[in-house]
Amino acid sequence: MDATILGIHSVTKFSAFTAVHSARIPEKKWPKDARKIISDAKRLVEKAGVRFENVVLAGHTAGYDLAAFANNSANKIDHIVIGSRGMRFPKEIFFGSTSNFVLHKAKVPVTIIK
């Protein structure tokens, strides 16, 4: 397969009132936690022999940021695979709020891993 996994992390410290929505953060300005998350993912994916690229976005909610990025045809996203942790109330809901948002707003196929 000639596939590439694009690891995307959204830094959600920005409010809805900022002018920054789904803009890429240059690697030298990534927060420490984002750097670790992307580094760990890259190591695992490349160990399996798959090409890996990474993006860290500045936004305000992870679901909105991911769906907006995927829906931009210039980014050439074919499929989204996202985990569901169900961290918000009520915890018993099958999908987490972020994965549920992406499932309904993304224009490309979405696979949710529980």
Biopython code that builds the backbone (N, CA, C, O; Angstrom):
import numpy as np
from Bio.PDB.StructureBuilder import StructureBuilder

atoms = [
    (1, "MET", "N", (0.823, -1.180, 0.000)),
    (1, "MET", "CA", (0.000, 0.000, 0.000)),
    (1, "MET", "C", (0.869, 1.246, 0.000)),
    (1, "MET", "O", (1.920, 1.297, 0.639)),
    (2, "ASP", "N", (0.422, 2.207, -0.703)),
    (2, "ASP", "CA", (1.137, 3.479, -0.727)),
    (2, "ASP", "C", (0.366, 4.480, 0.131)),
    (2, "ASP", "O", (-0.186, 5.459, -0.370)),
    (3, "ALA", "N", (0.344, 4.212, 1.430)),
    (3, "ALA", "CA", (-0.438, 5.043, 2.353)),
    (3, "ALA", "C", (0.472, 5.843, 3.262)),
    (3, "ALA", "O", (1.620, 5.473, 3.510)),
    (4, "THR", "N", (-0.062, 6.944, 3.751)),
    (4, "THR", "CA", (0.619, 7.768, 4.739)),
    (4, "THR", "C", (-0.361, 8.032, 5.867)),
    (4, "THR", "O", (-1.516, 8.385, 5.626)),
    (5, "ILE", "N", (0.096, 7.863, 7.090)),
    (5, "ILE", "CA", (-0.718, 8.232, 8.240)),
    (5, "ILE", "C", (-0.355, 9.650, 8.625)),
    (5, "ILE", "O", (0.817, 9.989, 8.786)),
    (6, "LEU", "N", (-1.373, 10.467, 8.768)),
    (6, "LEU", "CA", (-1.183, 11.847, 9.178)),
    (6, "LEU", "C", (-1.667, 11.966, 10.618)),
    (6, "LEU", "O", (-2.869, 11.916, 10.880)),
    (7, "GLY", "N", (-0.738, 12.120, 11.539)),
    (7, "GLY", "CA", (-1.083, 12.287, 12.944)),
    (7, "GLY", "C", (-1.409, 13.747, 13.204)),
    (7, "GLY", "O", (-0.596, 14.628, 12.925)),
    (8, "ILE", "N", (-2.599, 14.004, 13.740)),
    (8, "ILE", "CA", (-3.020, 15.379, 13.992)),
    (8, "ILE", "C", (-3.306, 15.550, 15.480)),
    (8, "ILE", "O", (-4.006, 14.747, 16.096)),
    (9, "HIS", "N", (-2.749, 16.608, 16.031)),
    (9, "HIS", "CA", (-3.011, 16.951, 17.428)),
    (9, "HIS", "C", (-3.527, 18.386, 17.454)),
    (9, "HIS", "O", (-2.981, 19.264, 16.787)),
    (10, "SER", "N", (-4.588, 18.613, 18.235)),
    (10, "SER", "CA", (-5.156, 19.944, 18.341)),
    (10, "SER", "C", (-4.826, 20.529, 19.706)),
    (10, "SER", "O", (-5.151, 19.945, 20.739)),
    (11, "VAL", "N", (-4.182, 21.678, 19.699)),
    (11, "VAL", "CA", (-3.884, 22.393, 20.939)),
    (11, "VAL", "C", (-5.097, 23.267, 21.216)),
    (11, "VAL", "O", (-5.337, 24.249, 20.514)),
    (12, "THR", "N", (-5.858, 22.907, 22.237)),
    (12, "THR", "CA", (-7.159, 23.541, 22.467)),
    (12, "THR", "C", (-7.126, 24.657, 23.509)),
    (12, "THR", "O", (-8.132, 24.930, 24.164)),
    (13, "LYS", "N", (-5.989, 25.288, 23.656)),
    (13, "LYS", "CA", (-5.902, 26.383, 24.623)),
    (13, "LYS", "C", (-6.438, 27.698, 24.066)),
    (13, "LYS", "O", (-6.554, 28.682, 24.796)),
    (14, "PHE", "N", (-6.759, 27.717, 22.795)),
    (14, "PHE", "CA", (-7.265, 28.926, 22.161)),
    (14, "PHE", "C", (-8.783, 28.982, 22.329)),
    (14, "PHE", "O", (-9.448, 27.947, 22.286)),
    (15, "SER", "N", (-9.324, 30.158, 22.515)),
    (15, "SER", "CA", (-10.768, 30.287, 22.704)),
    (15, "SER", "C", (-11.471, 30.425, 21.361)),
    (15, "SER", "O", (-10.840, 30.618, 20.322)),
    (16, "ALA", "N", (-12.789, 30.321, 21.414)),
    (16, "ALA", "CA", (-13.602, 30.481, 20.203)),
    (16, "ALA", "C", (-13.531, 31.905, 19.666)),
    (16, "ALA", "O", (-13.923, 32.155, 18.526)),
    (17, "PHE", "N", (-13.038, 32.837, 20.467)),
    (17, "PHE", "CA", (-13.004, 34.231, 20.060)),
    (17, "PHE", "C", (-11.687, 34.637, 19.403)),
    (17, "PHE", "O", (-11.525, 35.790, 19.004)),
    (18, "THR", "N", (-10.747, 33.701, 19.288)),
    (18, "THR", "CA", (-9.488, 34.038, 18.636)),
    (18, "THR", "C", (-9.661, 33.958, 17.129)),
    (18, "THR", "O", (-10.600, 33.340, 16.629)),
    (19, "ALA", "N", (-8.754, 34.584, 16.425)),
    (19, "ALA", "CA", (-8.797, 34.544, 14.961)),
    (19, "ALA", "C", (-8.125, 33.281, 14.431)),
    (19, "ALA", "O", (-8.100, 33.045, 13.223)),
    (20, "VAL", "N", (-7.578, 32.469, 15.342)),
    (20, "VAL", "CA", (-6.851, 31.264, 14.935)),
    (20, "VAL", "C", (-7.802, 30.080, 14.956)),
    (20, "VAL", "O", (-8.275, 29.681, 16.020)),
    (21, "HIS", "N", (-8.084, 29.519, 13.798)),
    (21, "HIS", "CA", (-8.928, 28.334, 13.716)),
    (21, "HIS", "C", (-8.258, 27.322, 12.801)),
    (21, "HIS", "O", (-8.140, 27.552, 11.597)),
    (22, "SER", "N", (-7.830, 26.232, 13.354)),
    (22, "SER", "CA", (-7.216, 25.132, 12.617)),
    (22, "SER", "C", (-5.974, 25.540, 11.837)),
    (22, "SER", "O", (-5.684, 24.977, 10.782)),
    (23, "ALA", "N", (-5.254, 26.506, 12.350)),
    (23, "ALA", "CA", (-3.990, 26.897, 11.715)),
    (23, "ALA", "C", (-2.873, 25.987, 12.222)),
    (23, "ALA", "O", (-2.840, 25.617, 13.396)),
    (24, "ARG", "N", (-1.973, 25.638, 11.329)),
    (24, "ARG", "CA", (-0.847, 24.791, 11.723)),
    (24, "ARG", "C", (0.124, 25.564, 12.603)),
    (24, "ARG", "O", (0.439, 26.724, 12.340)),
    (25, "ILE", "N", (0.586, 24.904, 13.644)),
    (25, "ILE", "CA", (1.607, 25.484, 14.509)),
    (25, "ILE", "C", (2.961, 24.977, 14.009)),
    (25, "ILE", "O", (3.134, 23.769, 13.850)),
    (26, "PRO", "N", (3.921, 25.865, 13.758)),
    (26, "PRO", "CA", (5.249, 25.411, 13.328)),
    (26, "PRO", "C", (5.859, 24.492, 14.400)),
    (26, "PRO", "O", (5.667, 24.715, 15.595)),
    (27, "GLU", "N", (6.587, 23.469, 13.966)),
    (27, "GLU", "CA", (7.118, 22.462, 14.883)),
    (27, "GLU", "C", (7.933, 23.066, 16.023)),
    (27, "GLU", "O", (7.868, 22.571, 17.149)),
    (28, "LYS", "N", (8.680, 24.101, 15.760)),
    (28, "LYS", "CA", (9.514, 24.690, 16.808)),
    (28, "LYS", "C", (8.672, 25.341, 17.911)),
    (28, "LYS", "O", (9.194, 25.630, 18.987)),
    (29, "LYS", "N", (7.382, 25.574, 17.659)),
    (29, "LYS", "CA", (6.502, 26.189, 18.658)),
    (29, "LYS", "C", (5.507, 25.202, 19.283)),
    (29, "LYS", "O", (4.606, 25.611, 20.016)),
    (30, "TRP", "N", (5.669, 23.906, 18.996)),
    (30, "TRP", "CA", (4.763, 22.914, 19.575)),
    (30, "TRP", "C", (4.913, 22.875, 21.089)),
    (30, "TRP", "O", (6.031, 22.943, 21.601)),
    (31, "PRO", "N", (3.798, 22.765, 21.813)),
    (31, "PRO", "CA", (3.890, 22.561, 23.259)),
    (31, "PRO", "C", (4.549, 21.205, 23.558)),
    (31, "PRO", "O", (4.535, 20.301, 22.723)),
    (32, "LYS", "N", (5.112, 21.083, 24.733)),
    (32, "LYS", "CA", (5.828, 19.871, 25.125)),
    (32, "LYS", "C", (4.949, 18.619, 25.024)),
    (32, "LYS", "O", (5.408, 17.586, 24.536)),
    (33, "ASP", "N", (3.688, 18.697, 25.479)),
    (33, "ASP", "CA", (2.816, 17.526, 25.437)),
    (33, "ASP", "C", (2.492, 17.115, 24.001)),
    (33, "ASP", "O", (2.411, 15.924, 23.703)),
    (34, "ALA", "N", (2.309, 18.083, 23.116)),
    (34, "ALA", "CA", (2.050, 17.777, 21.707)),
    (34, "ALA", "C", (3.264, 17.111, 21.074)),
    (34, "ALA", "O", (3.130, 16.165, 20.298)),
    (35, "ARG", "N", (4.437, 17.603, 21.407)),
    (35, "ARG", "CA", (5.681, 17.034, 20.881)),
    (35, "ARG", "C", (5.812, 15.558, 21.270)),
    (35, "ARG", "O", (6.220, 14.732, 20.454)),
    (36, "LYS", "N", (5.463, 15.231, 22.525)),
    (36, "LYS", "CA", (5.566, 13.850, 23.000)),
    (36, "LYS", "C", (4.533, 12.955, 22.317)),
    (36, "LYS", "O", (4.859, 11.850, 21.884)),
    (37, "ILE", "N", (3.299, 13.425, 22.220)),
    (37, "ILE", "CA", (2.236, 12.638, 21.588)),
    (37, "ILE", "C", (2.603, 12.304, 20.147)),
    (37, "ILE", "O", (2.500, 11.151, 19.727)),
    (38, "ILE", "N", (3.030, 13.309, 19.395)),
    (38, "ILE", "CA", (3.391, 13.096, 17.986)),
    (38, "ILE", "C", (4.622, 12.203, 17.873)),
    (38, "ILE", "O", (4.676, 11.338, 17.000)),
    (39, "SER", "N", (5.599, 12.398, 18.733)),
    (39, "SER", "CA", (6.820, 11.598, 18.707)),
    (39, "SER", "C", (6.522, 10.124, 18.962)),
    (39, "SER", "O", (7.034, 9.252, 18.261)),
    (40, "ASP", "N", (5.694, 9.849, 19.965)),
    (40, "ASP", "CA", (5.321, 8.460, 20.279)),
    (40, "ASP", "C", (4.574, 7.813, 19.119)),
    (40, "ASP", "O", (4.853, 6.670, 18.756)),
    (41, "ALA", "N", (3.627, 8.543, 18.539)),
    (41, "ALA", "CA", (2.857, 8.009, 17.411)),
    (41, "ALA", "C", (3.757, 7.738, 16.211)),
    (41, "ALA", "O", (3.646, 6.698, 15.563)),
    (42, "LYS", "N", (4.640, 8.672, 15.924)),
    (42, "LYS", "CA", (5.549, 8.523, 14.785)),
    (42, "LYS", "C", (6.440, 7.291, 14.940)),
    (42, "LYS", "O", (6.642, 6.536, 13.989)),
    (43, "ARG", "N", (6.963, 7.099, 16.135)),
    (43, "ARG", "CA", (7.836, 5.949, 16.406)),
    (43, "ARG", "C", (7.091, 4.632, 16.141)),
    (43, "ARG", "O", (7.631, 3.734, 15.495)),
    (44, "LEU", "N", (5.866, 4.517, 16.633)),
    (44, "LEU", "CA", (5.085, 3.286, 16.464)),
    (44, "LEU", "C", (4.704, 3.034, 15.008)),
    (44, "LEU", "O", (4.782, 1.903, 14.529)),
    (45, "VAL", "N", (4.297, 4.076, 14.314)),
    (45, "VAL", "CA", (3.873, 3.925, 12.918)),
    (45, "VAL", "C", (5.058, 3.583, 12.027)),
    (45, "VAL", "O", (4.965, 2.679, 11.196)),
    (46, "GLU", "N", (6.167, 4.291, 12.187)),
    (46, "GLU", "CA", (7.332, 4.028, 11.346)),
    (46, "GLU", "C", (7.956, 2.679, 11.656)),
    (46, "GLU", "O", (8.568, 2.068, 10.780)),
    (47, "LYS", "N", (7.814, 2.205, 12.884)),
    (47, "LYS", "CA", (8.298, 0.868, 13.257)),
    (47, "LYS", "C", (7.574, -0.202, 12.438)),
    (47, "LYS", "O", (8.141, -1.250, 12.127)),
    (48, "ALA", "N", (6.315, 0.076, 12.096)),
    (48, "ALA", "CA", (5.522, -0.851, 11.288)),
    (48, "ALA", "C", (5.768, -0.662, 9.789)),
    (48, "ALA", "O", (5.144, -1.329, 8.964)),
    (49, "GLY", "N", (6.684, 0.253, 9.442)),
    (49, "GLY", "CA", (7.040, 0.451, 8.044)),
    (49, "GLY", "C", (6.064, 1.327, 7.265)),
    (49, "GLY", "O", (6.014, 1.256, 6.037)),
    (50, "VAL", "N", (5.289, 2.152, 7.969)),
    (50, "VAL", "CA", (4.324, 3.028, 7.311)),
    (50, "VAL", "C", (4.831, 4.466, 7.396)),
    (50, "VAL", "O", (5.377, 4.887, 8.416)),
    (51, "ARG", "N", (4.641, 5.206, 6.316)),
    (51, "ARG", "CA", (5.037, 6.612, 6.280)),
    (51, "ARG", "C", (4.162, 7.411, 7.250)),
    (51, "ARG", "O", (2.959, 7.169, 7.348)),
    (52, "PHE", "N", (4.765, 8.356, 7.961)),
    (52, "PHE", "CA", (4.037, 9.159, 8.956)),
    (52, "PHE", "C", (4.353, 10.634, 8.755)),
    (52, "PHE", "O", (5.513, 11.023, 8.623)),
    (53, "GLU", "N", (3.313, 11.437, 8.736)),
    (53, "GLU", "CA", (3.462, 12.890, 8.721)),
    (53, "GLU", "C", (2.689, 13.424, 9.915)),
    (53, "GLU", "O", (1.823, 12.736, 10.455)),
    (54, "ASN", "N", (2.996, 14.631, 10.325)),
    (54, "ASN", "CA", (2.353, 15.153, 11.520)),
    (54, "ASN", "C", (1.948, 16.607, 11.358)),
    (54, "ASN", "O", (2.564, 17.380, 10.623)),
    (55, "VAL", "N", (0.883, 16.945, 12.078)),
    (55, "VAL", "CA", (0.361, 18.300, 12.081)),
    (55, "VAL", "C", (-0.100, 18.603, 13.504)),
    (55, "VAL", "O", (-0.749, 17.776, 14.144)),
    (56, "VAL", "N", (0.236, 19.781, 13.986)),
    (56, "VAL", "CA", (-0.310, 20.260, 15.253)),
    (56, "VAL", "C", (-1.083, 21.531, 14.914)),
    (56, "VAL", "O", (-0.545, 22.468, 14.324)),
    (57, "LEU", "N", (-2.365, 21.538, 15.304)),
    (57, "LEU", "CA", (-3.246, 22.654, 14.986)),
    (57, "LEU", "C", (-3.512, 23.518, 16.208)),
    (57, "LEU", "O", (-3.580, 23.022, 17.332)),
    (58, "ALA", "N", (-3.659, 24.800, 15.976)),
    (58, "ALA", "CA", (-4.079, 25.738, 17.022)),
    (58, "ALA", "C", (-5.566, 25.971, 16.836)),
    (58, "ALA", "O", (-5.999, 26.454, 15.790)),
    (59, "GLY", "N", (-6.334, 25.634, 17.835)),
    (59, "GLY", "CA", (-7.776, 25.793, 17.698)),
    (59, "GLY", "C", (-8.440, 25.957, 19.035)),
    (59, "GLY", "O", (-7.812, 26.372, 20.009)),
    (60, "HIS", "N", (-9.725, 25.626, 19.081)),
    (60, "HIS", "CA", (-10.433, 25.751, 20.352)),
    (60, "HIS", "C", (-11.153, 24.486, 20.756)),
    (60, "HIS", "O", (-11.372, 24.287, 21.951)),
    (61, "THR", "N", (-11.536, 23.611, 19.831)),
    (61, "THR", "CA", (-12.062, 22.297, 20.191)),
    (61, "THR", "C", (-11.495, 21.280, 19.210)),
    (61, "THR", "O", (-11.432, 21.529, 18.006)),
    (62, "ALA", "N", (-11.088, 20.145, 19.734)),
    (62, "ALA", "CA", (-10.437, 19.131, 18.897)),
    (62, "ALA", "C", (-11.350, 18.648, 17.772)),
    (62, "ALA", "O", (-10.893, 18.476, 16.642)),
    (63, "GLY", "N", (-12.637, 18.427, 18.064)),
    (63, "GLY", "CA", (-13.562, 17.937, 17.041)),
    (63, "GLY", "C", (-13.709, 18.909, 15.892)),
    (63, "GLY", "O", (-13.632, 18.518, 14.727)),
    (64, "TYR", "N", (-13.919, 20.164, 16.210)),
    (64, "TYR", "CA", (-14.058, 21.183, 15.178)),
    (64, "TYR", "C", (-12.772, 21.294, 14.356)),
    (64, "TYR", "O", (-12.815, 21.366, 13.128)),
    (65, "ASP", "N", (-11.639, 21.308, 15.042)),
    (65, "ASP", "CA", (-10.354, 21.463, 14.362)),
    (65, "ASP", "C", (-10.107, 20.306, 13.389)),
    (65, "ASP", "O", (-9.706, 20.523, 12.245)),
    (66, "LEU", "N", (-10.347, 19.090, 13.848)),
    (66, "LEU", "CA", (-10.106, 17.915, 13.003)),
    (66, "LEU", "C", (-11.067, 17.875, 11.824)),
    (66, "LEU", "O", (-10.645, 17.624, 10.695)),
    (67, "ALA", "N", (-12.347, 18.115, 12.063)),
    (67, "ALA", "CA", (-13.321, 18.089, 10.966)),
    (67, "ALA", "C", (-13.022, 19.179, 9.945)),
    (67, "ALA", "O", (-13.094, 18.936, 8.741)),
    (68, "ALA", "N", (-12.688, 20.378, 10.415)),
    (68, "ALA", "CA", (-12.372, 21.475, 9.489)),
    (68, "ALA", "C", (-11.138, 21.149, 8.661)),
    (68, "ALA", "O", (-11.109, 21.415, 7.459)),
    (69, "PHE", "N", (-10.121, 20.577, 9.292)),
    (69, "PHE", "CA", (-8.895, 20.209, 8.578)),
    (69, "PHE", "C", (-9.203, 19.140, 7.528)),
    (69, "PHE", "O", (-8.762, 19.242, 6.384)),
    (70, "ALA", "N", (-9.959, 18.121, 7.921)),
    (70, "ALA", "CA", (-10.279, 17.025, 7.003)),
    (70, "ALA", "C", (-11.179, 17.478, 5.864)),
    (70, "ALA", "O", (-11.068, 16.971, 4.747)),
    (71, "ASN", "N", (-12.064, 18.419, 6.132)),
    (71, "ASN", "CA", (-12.993, 18.885, 5.099)),
    (71, "ASN", "C", (-12.357, 19.849, 4.100)),
    (71, "ASN", "O", (-12.959, 20.161, 3.073)),
    (72, "ASN", "N", (-11.158, 20.319, 4.389)),
    (72, "ASN", "CA", (-10.440, 21.192, 3.466)),
    (72, "ASN", "C", (-9.797, 20.303, 2.397)),
    (72, "ASN", "O", (-8.861, 19.561, 2.694)),
    (73, "SER", "N", (-10.284, 20.372, 1.175)),
    (73, "SER", "CA", (-9.808, 19.476, 0.107)),
    (73, "SER", "C", (-8.311, 19.609, -0.157)),
    (73, "SER", "O", (-7.693, 18.673, -0.664)),
    (74, "ALA", "N", (-7.722, 20.747, 0.176)),
    (74, "ALA", "CA", (-6.287, 20.946, -0.033)),
    (74, "ALA", "C", (-5.456, 20.002, 0.844)),
    (74, "ALA", "O", (-4.302, 19.718, 0.523)),
    (75, "ASN", "N", (-6.035, 19.513, 1.947)),
    (75, "ASN", "CA", (-5.305, 18.619, 2.857)),
    (75, "ASN", "C", (-5.347, 17.155, 2.414)),
    (75, "ASN", "O", (-4.622, 16.326, 2.965)),
    (76, "LYS", "N", (-6.179, 16.828, 1.433)),
    (76, "LYS", "CA", (-6.250, 15.498, 0.827)),
    (76, "LYS", "C", (-6.416, 14.375, 1.852)),
    (76, "LYS", "O", (-5.671, 13.395, 1.832)),
    (77, "ILE", "N", (-7.386, 14.523, 2.741)),
    (77, "ILE", "CA", (-7.686, 13.498, 3.748)),
    (77, "ILE", "C", (-8.701, 12.525, 3.152)),
    (77, "ILE", "O", (-9.769, 12.940, 2.703)),
    (78, "ASP", "N", (-8.371, 11.232, 3.144)),
    (78, "ASP", "CA", (-9.243, 10.209, 2.566)),
    (78, "ASP", "C", (-10.099, 9.498, 3.604)),
    (78, "ASP", "O", (-11.183, 9.004, 3.292)),
    (79, "HIS", "N", (-9.610, 9.448, 4.841)),
    (79, "HIS", "CA", (-10.286, 8.646, 5.873)),
    (79, "HIS", "C", (-9.795, 9.136, 7.232)),
    (79, "HIS", "O", (-8.628, 9.499, 7.381)),
    (80, "ILE", "N", (-10.672, 9.145, 8.207)),
    (80, "ILE", "CA", (-10.295, 9.518, 9.571)),
    (80, "ILE", "C", (-10.453, 8.295, 10.463)),
    (80, "ILE", "O", (-11.480, 7.617, 10.428)),
    (81, "VAL", "N", (-9.430, 8.022, 11.260)),
    (81, "VAL", "CA", (-9.510, 7.001, 12.302)),
    (81, "VAL", "C", (-9.283, 7.739, 13.612)),
    (81, "VAL", "O", (-8.252, 8.382, 13.805)),
    (82, "ILE", "N", (-10.257, 7.640, 14.509)),
    (82, "ILE", "CA", (-10.203, 8.387, 15.764)),
    (82, "ILE", "C", (-10.617, 7.483, 16.917)),
    (82, "ILE", "O", (-11.483, 6.621, 16.768)),
    (83, "GLY", "N", (-9.992, 7.689, 18.054)),
    (83, "GLY", "CA", (-10.358, 6.943, 19.251)),
    (83, "GLY", "C", (-11.504, 7.605, 19.974)),
    (83, "GLY", "O", (-11.773, 8.791, 19.783)),
    (84, "SER", "N", (-12.181, 6.834, 20.806)),
    (84, "SER", "CA", (-13.276, 7.355, 21.609)),
    (84, "SER", "C", (-13.022, 7.015, 23.061)),
    (84, "SER", "O", (-13.036, 5.846, 23.448)),
    (85, "ARG", "N", (-12.790, 8.039, 23.863)),
    (85, "ARG", "CA", (-12.513, 7.798, 25.275)),
    (85, "ARG", "C", (-13.721, 8.070, 26.148)),
    (85, "ARG", "O", (-13.777, 7.573, 27.273)),
    (86, "GLY", "N", (-14.682, 8.834, 25.681)),
    (86, "GLY", "CA", (-15.862, 9.131, 26.474)),
    (86, "GLY", "C", (-15.536, 9.822, 27.783)),
    (86, "GLY", "O", (-16.032, 9.425, 28.838)),
    (87, "MET", "N", (-14.707, 10.850, 27.726)),
    (87, "MET", "CA", (-14.221, 11.509, 28.934)),
    (87, "MET", "C", (-15.241, 12.463, 29.567)),
    (87, "MET", "O", (-15.111, 12.790, 30.746)),
    (88, "ARG", "N", (-16.210, 12.899, 28.847)),
    (88, "ARG", "CA", (-17.158, 13.891, 29.368)),
    (88, "ARG", "C", (-18.429, 13.217, 29.885)),
    (88, "ARG", "O", (-18.694, 12.049, 29.599)),
    (89, "PHE", "N", (-19.202, 13.974, 30.647)),
    (89, "PHE", "CA", (-20.465, 13.471, 31.194)),
    (89, "PHE", "C", (-21.467, 13.293, 30.071)),
    (89, "PHE", "O", (-21.490, 14.134, 29.173)),
    (90, "PRO", "N", (-22.288, 12.268, 30.054)),
    (90, "PRO", "CA", (-22.141, 11.095, 30.911)),
    (90, "PRO", "C", (-21.143, 10.121, 30.319)),
    (90, "PRO", "O", (-21.145, 9.888, 29.110)),
    (91, "LYS", "N", (-20.320, 9.570, 31.126)),
    (91, "LYS", "CA", (-19.248, 8.678, 30.680)),
    (91, "LYS", "C", (-19.770, 7.456, 29.944)),
    (91, "LYS", "O", (-19.071, 6.895, 29.100)),
    (92, "GLU", "N", (-20.967, 7.047, 30.247)),
    (92, "GLU", "CA", (-21.516, 5.809, 29.682)),
    (92, "GLU", "C", (-21.940, 5.936, 28.225)),
    (92, "GLU", "O", (-22.254, 4.933, 27.585)),
    (93, "ILE", "N", (-21.954, 7.155, 27.695)),
    (93, "ILE", "CA", (-22.347, 7.328, 26.295)),
    (93, "ILE", "C", (-21.345, 6.584, 25.413)),
    (93, "ILE", "O", (-20.144, 6.595, 25.679)),
    (94, "PHE", "N", (-21.843, 5.949, 24.377)),
    (94, "PHE", "CA", (-21.000, 5.087, 23.539)),
    (94, "PHE", "C", (-19.839, 5.830, 22.903)),
    (94, "PHE", "O", (-18.712, 5.337, 22.938)),
    (95, "PHE", "N", (-20.075, 6.998, 22.324)),
    (95, "PHE", "CA", (-19.001, 7.778, 21.701)),
    (95, "PHE", "C", (-18.668, 8.982, 22.569)),
    (95, "PHE", "O", (-19.538, 9.536, 23.241)),
    (96, "GLY", "N", (-17.416, 9.379, 22.548)),
    (96, "GLY", "CA", (-17.025, 10.622, 23.206)),
    (96, "GLY", "C", (-17.509, 11.804, 22.392)),
    (96, "GLY", "O", (-17.871, 11.649, 21.225)),
    (97, "SER", "N", (-17.519, 12.963, 22.983)),
    (97, "SER", "CA", (-18.048, 14.141, 22.294)),
    (97, "SER", "C", (-17.224, 14.522, 21.070)),
    (97, "SER", "O", (-17.785, 14.938, 20.056)),
    (98, "THR", "N", (-15.904, 14.386, 21.148)),
    (98, "THR", "CA", (-15.054, 14.742, 20.008)),
    (98, "THR", "C", (-15.278, 13.782, 18.843)),
    (98, "THR", "O", (-15.494, 14.216, 17.712)),
    (99, "SER", "N", (-15.225, 12.479, 19.119)),
    (99, "SER", "CA", (-15.408, 11.509, 18.031)),
    (99, "SER", "C", (-16.816, 11.599, 17.443)),
    (99, "SER", "O", (-16.996, 11.429, 16.238)),
    (100, "ASN", "N", (-17.797, 11.861, 18.277)),
    (100, "ASN", "CA", (-19.174, 12.009, 17.810)),
    (100, "ASN", "C", (-19.292, 13.228, 16.892)),
    (100, "ASN", "O", (-19.943, 13.157, 15.850)),
    (101, "PHE", "N", (-18.673, 14.332, 17.271)),
    (101, "PHE", "CA", (-18.693, 15.532, 16.445)),
    (101, "PHE", "C", (-18.041, 15.262, 15.093)),
    (101, "PHE", "O", (-18.600, 15.604, 14.051)),
    (102, "VAL", "N", (-16.858, 14.648, 15.110)),
    (102, "VAL", "CA", (-16.138, 14.355, 13.868)),
    (102, "VAL", "C", (-16.955, 13.414, 12.989)),
    (102, "VAL", "O", (-17.034, 13.612, 11.776)),
    (103, "LEU", "N", (-17.557, 12.404, 13.584)),
    (103, "LEU", "CA", (-18.380, 11.452, 12.837)),
    (103, "LEU", "C", (-19.478, 12.168, 12.050)),
    (103, "LEU", "O", (-19.752, 11.817, 10.902)),
    (104, "HIS", "N", (-20.099, 13.158, 12.658)),
    (104, "HIS", "CA", (-21.222, 13.835, 12.021)),
    (104, "HIS", "C", (-20.828, 15.010, 11.127)),
    (104, "HIS", "O", (-21.599, 15.387, 10.244)),
    (105, "LYS", "N", (-19.661, 15.590, 11.330)),
    (105, "LYS", "CA", (-19.280, 16.789, 10.572)),
    (105, "LYS", "C", (-18.260, 16.547, 9.457)),
    (105, "LYS", "O", (-18.181, 17.334, 8.513)),
    (106, "ALA", "N", (-17.487, 15.475, 9.557)),
    (106, "ALA", "CA", (-16.476, 15.213, 8.522)),
    (106, "ALA", "C", (-17.153, 14.710, 7.248)),
    (106, "ALA", "O", (-18.135, 13.969, 7.295)),
    (107, "LYS", "N", (-16.607, 15.128, 6.120)),
    (107, "LYS", "CA", (-17.151, 14.719, 4.820)),
    (107, "LYS", "C", (-16.538, 13.420, 4.316)),
    (107, "LYS", "O", (-17.027, 12.835, 3.349)),
    (108, "VAL", "N", (-15.469, 12.966, 4.968)),
    (108, "VAL", "CA", (-14.808, 11.714, 4.565)),
    (108, "VAL", "C", (-15.246, 10.608, 5.521)),
    (108, "VAL", "O", (-15.774, 10.895, 6.595)),
    (109, "PRO", "N", (-15.032, 9.336, 5.140)),
    (109, "PRO", "CA", (-15.389, 8.245, 6.048)),
    (109, "PRO", "C", (-14.626, 8.352, 7.377)),
    (109, "PRO", "O", (-13.470, 8.772, 7.417)),
    (110, "VAL", "N", (-15.309, 7.958, 8.459)),
    (110, "VAL", "CA", (-14.731, 8.016, 9.805)),
    (110, "VAL", "C", (-14.855, 6.631, 10.450)),
    (110, "VAL", "O", (-15.922, 6.018, 10.444)),
    (111, "THR", "N", (-13.741, 6.159, 11.004)),
    (111, "THR", "CA", (-13.743, 4.929, 11.797)),
    (111, "THR", "C", (-13.427, 5.318, 13.228)),
    (111, "THR", "O", (-12.426, 5.982, 13.498)),
    (112, "ILE", "N", (-14.301, 4.892, 14.153)),
    (112, "ILE", "CA", (-14.102, 5.195, 15.563)),
    (112, "ILE", "C", (-13.681, 3.915, 16.283)),
    (112, "ILE", "O", (-14.334, 2.876, 16.184)),
    (113, "ILE", "N", (-12.572, 4.025, 17.007)),
    (113, "ILE", "CA", (-12.034, 2.891, 17.760)),
    (113, "ILE", "C", (-12.412, 3.084, 19.217)),
    (113, "ILE", "O", (-12.084, 4.108, 19.816)),
    (114, "LYS", "N", (-13.089, 2.121, 19.780)),
    (114, "LYS", "CA", (-13.509, 2.209, 21.184)),
    (114, "LYS", "C", (-12.555, 1.403, 22.031)),
    (114, "LYS", "O", (-12.717, 1.334, 23.249)),
]
sb = StructureBuilder()
sb.init_structure("model")
sb.init_model(0)
sb.init_chain("A")
sb.init_seg("    ")
for serial, (resi, resn, name, xyz) in enumerate(atoms, 1):
    if name == "N":
        sb.init_residue(resn, " ", resi, " ")
    sb.init_atom(name, np.array(xyz, "f"), 0.0, 1.0, " ", f" {name:<3s}", serial, name[0])
structure = sb.get_structure()
